[in-house]
Amino acid sequence: MSIEVKVPVLGESISEATIGEWLKKPGDTVAADEPIASLETDKVAVEVPAPAAGVLGQLIFSEGDTVQVGSILTTIESSGAAVATAAAAPQPAIAKSEAAPAPAAVAAPAPAPTGEPVSLSPAVRRLVLEHGLDPTSIKGTGKDGRLTKEDVLAAAAEAAKAAPAPVAAAPAAAAPVASGSAGRETERVRMTRIRQTIAKRLKSAQDTAAMLTTFNDVDMTAVMEARNTYKDLFEKKHGVRLGFMGFFAKAACLALKDVPSVNAQIEGDEIVYHNYADISVAVSAPNGLVVPVIRNAESLSFAGIEKTIADFGKRAKDGTLKMEEMQGGTFTISNGGVFGSLMSTPIINPPQSAVLGLHRIDQRPVVMPDGSIAARPMMYLALSYDHRLIDGREAVTFLKTIKEAIEDPTRLLIDL
């Protein structure tokens, strides 16, 4: 019996996607709910699970093709005879093709019928293929034993230590290929759907908004001391680490309340003000930057904010964020400091009117109130804003409020 595998409903107003990767080949045995394809939408990568156990049929679309919601991608033959035939057929071919380069690889296909690829996200699968690793030999530390990118990278590092000889031989093998054009190779890679959308939105922001950036710096001493004092108790009680983002999110909520235009947006010839703070937090995902939204951040505790951010970060790496979680933010915080950025001018995330950029913390000499000079942990803050809506005075006031709240966190408690 054939069971059709269709493009699932992808979210509100999303009618199509691009096939990013086929995770299975025709004739492969698949388990029920096992990912067989990865679809790329404008915002996230979505895995398509097998609706039943069986053998994968012919692929109707190729990687890179655009498909509509409800389109048939392939079929699954669920009859016992088909399963047995298809499961047996691919193994000799795989063993034959892989026997020459590495005899040990012949054993790798054996675990496949037991569900070897079930717990691999698209990002993890790419790393496994790049490093030539056997996923069944790697212990997963993710939920339900799922492999994470860190697990694969750690396994690759261990494999490199255990087998230095093949690594050393690689340059010698590559030498004949580069004769005559060393260092001038090129590669063309199709832009992912997510990257195309990011490019369009960022360019649209520059073309539409009268964008301007103002800067300030902040002494992180008080926040770092508070974090060092309470981080262990905080993690023990709430099950999540106390980070800096919680302080900045709460400080932003305070500043947004004092300067409501920063939390507003332009719609036609009207200004829409929000009496709530839905803060978009920029996090890194395998296919690009995504901005999930912390809903009603002004009503959340530090623990609530930190738990939400930690959950977003994990699911962004796994590619499991939902569409609705990245829509409707009123203000964005982007932390380039985690990558070592000293200073930047972040770009507004339309239709929002402002974005706060955080940067790395450096020890810098600072003149203290008594005239002495001391080394203090300093961070540059950047606020990019739409000058059509937000005046310079309001932008500077907003950043000053952030600075004062971070340098004296008590203000966050007494709403000052």
C-alpha positions as CSV (number, residue, x, y, z in Angstrom):
1,M,0.0,0.0,0.0
2,S,1.3,3.5,-0.9
3,I,1.0,6.4,1.5
4,E,1.5,9.9,0.1
5,V,3.9,12.3,1.8
6,K,2.7,15.8,1.4
7,V,4.1,19.3,2.2
8,P,2.6,20.1,5.6
9,V,0.9,23.3,6.7
10,L,3.8,25.7,7.3
11,G,2.1,28.5,9.2
12,E,-0.1,31.5,8.6
13,S,0.3,33.2,5.2
14,I,3.0,30.8,4.1
15,S,2.0,28.8,1.0
16,E,5.3,27.5,-0.3
17,A,8.7,26.3,0.7
18,T,12.0,25.2,-0.9
19,I,13.3,21.6,-0.6
20,G,16.5,22.2,1.3
21,E,17.7,18.6,1.6
22,W,16.4,15.1,1.1
23,L,17.4,13.1,4.2
24,K,16.5,9.8,2.7
25,K,17.0,8.2,-0.8
26,P,14.5,6.2,-2.8
27,G,14.5,2.6,-1.5
28,D,15.6,3.5,2.0
29,T,13.8,2.0,4.9
30,V,12.1,4.6,7.1
31,A,10.5,4.5,10.5
32,A,7.2,6.3,11.4
33,D,7.8,9.9,12.2
34,E,11.4,9.7,11.0
35,P,12.5,12.9,9.1
36,I,12.8,12.3,5.4
37,A,13.2,15.8,4.1
38,S,14.0,19.4,5.2
39,L,12.0,22.3,3.9
40,E,13.1,25.9,4.0
41,T,10.6,28.6,4.4
42,D,11.2,32.4,4.6
43,K,11.9,32.0,8.4
44,V,12.8,28.5,9.5
45,A,13.8,25.0,8.3
46,V,11.0,22.4,8.8
47,E,11.5,18.7,8.8
48,V,9.0,16.5,7.0
49,P,8.4,13.3,9.0
50,A,7.4,9.9,7.5
51,P,3.7,9.3,8.1
52,A,4.3,5.6,8.5
53,A,7.0,3.0,8.5
54,G,8.0,1.5,5.2
55,V,10.2,2.1,2.1
56,L,10.7,5.5,0.5
57,G,9.4,5.7,-3.0
58,Q,10.4,7.9,-6.0
59,L,11.2,11.6,-5.1
60,I,8.9,13.9,-7.1
61,F,10.9,17.0,-6.5
62,S,14.7,17.7,-6.3
63,E,16.6,19.8,-3.7
64,G,16.2,23.5,-4.5
65,D,12.7,23.0,-6.0
66,T,9.9,25.2,-4.8
67,V,6.8,23.3,-3.5
68,Q,3.3,24.3,-2.5
69,V,1.6,23.4,0.8
70,G,-0.2,20.1,0.1
71,S,2.0,19.1,-2.8
72,I,3.0,15.4,-2.9
73,L,6.7,15.0,-2.2
74,T,7.0,11.2,-2.4
75,T,5.3,8.0,-1.3
76,I,6.0,5.3,1.3
77,E,5.4,1.7,0.4
78,S,4.2,0.1,3.7
79,S,3.8,-3.5,2.5
80,G,6.0,-6.1,4.2
81,A,7.3,-7.5,1.0
82,A,8.4,-4.0,-0.2
83,V,10.1,-3.2,3.0
84,A,12.1,-6.4,3.0
85,T,13.1,-6.1,-0.6
86,A,14.1,-2.4,-0.4
87,A,15.9,-2.8,2.9
88,A,18.1,-5.6,1.5
89,A,18.8,-4.0,-1.9
90,P,20.8,-0.8,-1.0
91,Q,23.2,-2.5,1.4
92,P,25.4,-4.4,-1.1
93,A,25.7,-1.3,-3.3
94,I,26.7,0.9,-0.3
95,A,29.2,-1.7,0.9
96,K,30.7,-2.0,-2.6
97,S,31.1,1.8,-3.2
98,E,32.6,2.5,0.2
99,A,34.8,-0.6,0.5
100,A,37.7,1.0,-1.4
101,P,38.4,4.2,0.5
102,A,37.8,2.8,4.0
103,P,37.1,-0.8,4.9
104,A,35.8,0.2,8.3
105,A,33.0,2.2,6.5
106,V,31.4,-1.1,5.3
107,A,30.0,-1.6,8.7
108,A,28.4,1.9,8.9
109,P,25.2,1.1,6.9
110,A,24.3,-1.8,9.1
111,P,22.7,0.2,11.9
112,A,20.6,2.3,9.4
113,P,17.5,0.0,9.5
114,T,17.3,0.4,13.3
115,G,16.7,4.1,13.0
116,E,20.2,5.6,12.9
117,P,19.2,8.9,11.3
118,V,16.0,9.4,13.3
119,S,17.5,11.9,15.7
120,L,19.5,14.0,13.3
121,S,18.4,17.6,12.5
122,P,19.5,19.0,9.1
123,A,22.3,21.0,10.7
124,V,23.6,18.0,12.6
125,R,23.3,15.8,9.5
126,R,25.5,18.2,7.5
127,L,28.2,18.1,10.1
128,V,28.1,14.3,10.3
129,L,28.6,14.1,6.5
130,E,31.3,16.8,6.4
131,H,33.4,15.0,9.0
132,G,32.6,11.5,7.7
133,L,31.4,10.3,11.1
134,D,29.1,7.4,12.0
135,P,26.2,8.9,14.0
136,T,25.5,5.6,15.7
137,S,28.9,5.8,17.4
138,I,28.3,9.2,18.9
139,K,26.4,9.6,22.2
140,G,23.7,12.3,22.0
141,T,23.3,14.8,24.9
142,G,20.2,16.4,23.5
143,K,16.6,15.7,24.4
144,D,15.7,12.0,24.2
145,G,19.3,11.2,23.2
146,R,19.2,13.5,20.2
147,L,22.6,14.4,18.7
148,T,23.6,18.1,18.9
149,K,26.1,20.1,16.9
150,E,28.4,20.1,19.9
151,D,28.2,16.3,20.1
152,V,29.3,16.0,16.5
153,L,32.1,18.6,16.8
154,A,33.4,16.9,19.9
155,A,33.4,13.5,18.2
156,A,35.2,15.0,15.1
157,A,37.9,16.4,17.4
158,E,38.4,13.1,19.1
159,A,38.6,11.3,15.7
160,A,41.3,13.8,14.6
161,K,43.3,13.1,17.7
162,A,43.0,9.3,17.4
163,A,43.9,9.3,13.7
164,P,46.6,11.9,12.9
165,A,48.0,9.9,9.9
166,P,45.0,10.4,7.5
167,V,44.9,14.1,8.4
168,A,48.5,14.6,7.6
169,A,48.1,12.8,4.3
170,A,45.3,15.1,3.0
171,P,47.6,17.9,1.7
172,A,49.6,15.5,-0.4
173,A,46.4,14.1,-2.0
174,A,45.2,17.6,-2.8
175,A,48.4,18.8,-4.4
176,P,47.9,17.2,-7.9
177,V,44.4,18.7,-8.2
178,A,45.6,22.3,-7.7
179,S,48.3,22.2,-10.4
180,G,48.2,25.5,-12.4
181,S,45.4,27.3,-10.5
182,A,46.3,27.0,-6.8
183,G,44.2,29.3,-4.6
184,R,41.9,30.4,-7.3
185,E,39.1,27.9,-7.0
186,T,35.5,29.2,-6.9
187,E,32.3,27.6,-5.7
188,R,28.7,28.6,-6.5
189,V,26.1,27.8,-3.8
190,R,22.4,28.6,-4.2
191,M,21.2,31.0,-1.6
192,T,18.8,29.4,0.9
193,R,15.3,30.7,1.1
194,I,16.0,32.1,4.6
195,R,19.1,33.9,3.4
196,Q,17.1,35.4,0.5
197,T,14.4,36.6,2.8
198,I,17.0,38.1,5.2
199,A,18.6,40.0,2.3
200,K,15.3,41.4,1.1
201,R,14.2,42.5,4.6
202,L,17.5,44.2,5.5
203,K,17.7,46.0,2.2
204,S,14.0,47.0,2.6
205,A,14.8,48.5,6.0
206,Q,17.6,50.6,4.6
207,D,15.4,51.8,1.7
208,T,12.3,52.6,3.8
209,A,13.4,53.9,7.2
210,A,15.4,57.1,7.9
211,M,17.8,55.0,9.9
212,L,20.3,56.6,12.4
213,T,22.4,55.1,15.2
214,T,23.3,56.6,18.5
215,F,25.9,55.2,20.9
216,N,26.7,55.1,24.6
217,D,28.8,53.0,26.9
218,V,27.9,51.2,30.1
219,D,29.9,50.1,33.1
220,M,29.0,46.4,33.7
221,T,30.5,46.2,37.2
222,A,27.3,46.1,39.1
223,V,25.6,43.6,36.9
224,M,28.6,41.3,36.8
225,E,28.9,41.4,40.6
226,A,25.2,40.6,41.0
227,R,25.5,37.8,38.5
228,N,28.5,36.3,40.2
229,T,26.8,36.5,43.6
230,Y,23.5,34.9,42.7
231,K,24.2,32.8,39.6
232,D,24.5,29.5,41.5
233,L,21.4,30.1,43.6
234,F,19.5,31.3,40.5
235,E,20.4,28.2,38.5
236,K,19.6,25.9,41.4
237,K,16.2,27.4,42.0
238,H,15.1,28.0,38.4
239,G,17.1,25.5,36.4
240,V,18.6,28.0,34.0
241,R,21.7,30.2,34.0
242,L,21.5,33.9,34.9
243,G,22.8,35.7,31.9
244,F,23.3,39.3,30.9
245,M,20.4,39.3,28.5
246,G,17.8,39.1,31.3
247,F,19.2,42.4,32.7
248,F,19.1,44.1,29.4
249,A,15.6,42.9,28.5
250,K,14.3,44.2,31.8
251,A,16.2,47.5,31.3
252,A,14.7,47.8,27.8
253,C,11.2,47.2,29.2
254,L,11.8,50.1,31.6
255,A,13.1,52.4,28.9
256,L,10.3,51.5,26.4
257,K,7.8,52.5,29.1
258,D,9.5,55.9,29.5
259,V,10.0,56.5,25.8
260,P,7.0,54.8,24.1
261,S,7.9,56.0,20.5
262,V,10.8,53.5,20.5
263,N,8.2,50.7,21.0
264,A,5.9,52.1,18.3
265,Q,5.8,51.6,14.5
266,I,4.5,53.5,11.4
267,E,1.6,52.2,9.5
268,G,0.7,54.4,6.5
269,D,0.1,57.9,8.0
270,E,-0.5,56.6,11.5
271,I,1.7,55.7,14.5
272,V,0.8,52.6,16.3
273,Y,1.9,52.6,20.0
274,H,2.0,49.4,22.1
275,N,1.4,49.2,25.8
276,Y,3.3,45.9,26.0
277,A,6.9,44.9,25.1
278,D,7.3,42.0,22.7
279,I,11.0,41.8,22.5
280,S,12.6,40.1,19.5
281,V,15.9,38.5,20.5
282,A,18.4,37.8,17.7
283,V,19.8,34.3,17.9
284,S,22.1,32.4,15.5
285,A,20.7,29.4,13.6
286,P,22.4,27.1,11.1
287,N,20.8,28.8,8.1
288,G,21.1,32.4,9.4
289,L,20.0,34.8,12.0
290,V,16.4,34.4,13.4
291,V,14.5,36.6,15.8
292,P,12.1,34.8,18.0
293,V,9.9,37.0,20.2
294,I,9.7,37.1,24.0
295,R,6.0,37.9,24.5
296,N,5.0,40.4,27.2
297,A,8.5,40.7,28.5
298,E,7.5,43.5,30.8
299,S,5.4,41.0,32.8
300,L,8.1,38.3,33.0
301,S,10.5,37.7,35.8
302,F,14.3,37.4,35.2
303,A,13.8,33.6,35.4
304,G,11.0,33.8,32.8
305,I,13.1,35.8,30.4
306,E,16.2,33.6,30.8
307,K,14.2,30.4,30.4
308,T,12.5,31.7,27.2
309,I,15.9,32.8,25.7
310,A,17.6,29.5,26.5
311,D,14.7,27.6,24.9
312,F,14.9,29.8,21.8
313,G,18.6,29.3,21.5
314,K,18.4,25.5,21.7
315,R,15.5,25.2,19.3
316,A,17.1,27.7,16.8
317,K,20.1,25.3,16.6
318,D,17.8,22.3,16.2
319,G,15.7,24.1,13.6
320,T,12.5,23.6,15.5
321,L,11.3,27.2,16.1
322,K,7.8,27.8,15.0
323,M,6.6,30.5,12.6
324,E,4.4,32.2,15.1
325,E,7.3,32.5,17.5
326,M,9.1,34.9,15.2
327,Q,6.3,37.2,14.3
328,G,4.9,40.4,15.9
329,G,7.8,41.8,17.9
330,T,7.8,45.5,18.9
331,F,11.5,45.9,19.7
332,T,14.7,43.9,19.0
333,I,17.9,43.2,21.0
334,S,20.9,41.9,19.2
335,N,24.0,40.7,21.1
336,G,27.0,40.8,18.7
337,G,29.2,40.6,21.8
338,V,28.9,36.9,22.0
339,F,30.9,36.8,18.7
340,G,33.4,39.4,19.8
341,S,32.0,42.5,18.2
342,L,33.4,45.7,19.7
343,M,30.9,48.1,18.0
344,S,28.3,47.9,15.3
345,T,25.3,49.7,13.8
346,P,22.5,47.1,13.8
347,I,19.8,47.3,11.2
348,I,16.1,47.7,12.2
349,N,13.8,44.7,11.9
350,P,10.7,46.0,10.0
351,P,8.1,47.0,10.9
352,Q,9.8,47.8,14.2
353,S,11.3,51.2,14.7
354,A,14.4,50.5,16.7
355,V,17.0,47.8,17.6
356,L,19.4,47.7,20.6
357,G,22.9,46.4,19.8
358,L,25.0,44.8,22.6
359,H,28.7,44.3,22.3
360,R,31.7,42.6,24.0
361,I,32.8,43.6,27.5
362,D,36.4,45.0,27.7
363,Q,38.4,46.3,30.6
364,R,39.0,50.0,29.8
365,P,40.4,52.9,31.9
366,V,37.6,55.1,33.3
367,V,37.8,58.3,35.2
368,M,35.9,57.8,38.4
369,P,33.8,60.5,40.2
370,D,36.7,61.3,42.6
371,G,39.1,61.9,39.7
372,S,40.9,58.6,40.0
373,I,41.4,56.2,37.0
374,A,40.3,52.6,37.3
375,A,40.0,49.7,34.9
376,R,36.3,48.9,34.5
377,P,34.4,46.3,32.4
378,M,32.8,48.5,29.8
379,M,30.4,47.7,26.9
380,Y,29.4,49.9,24.0
381,L,25.6,50.1,23.4
382,A,24.1,51.1,20.0
383,L,20.6,52.1,19.2
384,S,19.6,52.1,15.6
385,Y,16.2,53.9,15.1
386,D,13.8,55.2,12.5
387,H,14.3,59.0,12.6
388,R,10.9,59.5,11.0
389,L,9.3,58.4,14.2
390,I,12.0,58.8,16.9
391,D,13.7,62.1,17.6
392,G,17.4,62.2,18.6
393,R,16.5,63.4,22.1
394,E,14.2,60.4,22.6
395,A,16.9,58.0,21.3
396,V,19.6,59.4,23.6
397,T,17.1,59.3,26.5
398,F,16.3,55.7,25.8
399,L,20.0,54.7,25.8
400,K,20.7,56.7,28.9
401,T,17.9,54.9,30.8
402,I,19.4,51.6,29.7
403,K,22.8,52.7,30.9
404,E,21.5,53.9,34.3
405,A,19.5,50.7,34.9
406,I,22.5,48.4,34.1
407,E,24.9,50.5,36.2
408,D,22.5,50.5,39.1
409,P,20.3,47.3,38.8
410,T,18.2,48.4,41.9
411,R,16.4,50.7,39.4
412,L,14.9,47.6,37.8
413,L,13.3,46.6,41.1
414,I,11.8,50.0,42.0
415,D,10.8,51.0,38.4
416,L,13.0,54.1,38.4
